[in-house]
Amino acid sequence: MSGKIDANTWVYTVITNPGSGEQVLGQHDADADISYIPIFKDKDQAAQGLIQLEVEKGTRCEVQALLYGDVERAAGENGFLIFLLDASGNVLDTFAPTT
């Protein structure tokens, strides 16, 4: 199910350390040796999906809406893919940054 998401589409992702020093949460699949940024279609799915993600203990996290283009830019700058996940953490689609 490989589609395309418009750069101006709002997606939901997890931000670590909201406020000062905030970053988009990245993940690493050690088995496949793939780094990716998880995104979700809506805020409820992201909140539910957050419990499926690996987060360093003590790290503050917050679900935020970001433009897909901003997520894509961050992924491209850091060598990450983008995975669209459902609330259970299942991969619905995979995107390689074009920027």
C-alpha positions, -999 to 999 in steps of 0.1 A, spaced: 0 0 0 26 25 -10 10 59 -16 22 94 -13 14 120 14 12 156 4 38 179 22 9 200 36 -9 171 52 -11 171 90 2 139 106 7 130 142 40 120 157 57 118 191 79 146 203 104 140 230 113 167 256 86 191 244 96 227 249 133 231 251 154 205 232 124 189 216 129 163 189 108 140 168 110 105 182 129 81 160 129 43 163 154 17 152 144 -18 141 176 -38 150 165 -69 131 162 -50 98 187 -23 108 163 4 98 158 38 115 124 54 111 101 81 123 67 68 132 37 88 121 -1 83 126 -32 95 108 -48 110 139 -41 120 174 -60 91 191 -41 65 171 -8 82 180 -17 83 217 -25 46 216 5 38 194 29 56 218 28 26 242 41 4 214 72 26 208 106 24 225 112 55 246 142 59 269 130 58 305 124 92 320 119 109 286 89 132 284 68 126 253 39 144 237 18 136 206 19 166 183 6 174 148 33 182 122 31 189 86 43 158 67 68 180 48 85 189 81 86 152 92 100 143 58 127 169 60 137 157 95 138 121 83 159 130 52 184 151 73 190 121 97 188 92 73 155 79 86 125 63 67 89 72 77 65 45 88 28 52 89 15 31 119 -18 22 132 -28 23 169 -14 -12 175 20 -3 160 15 -22 128 31 -7 97 5 5 72 29 22 48 66 31 44 80 63 29 115 73 19 121 110 22 124 128 -11 140 160 4 
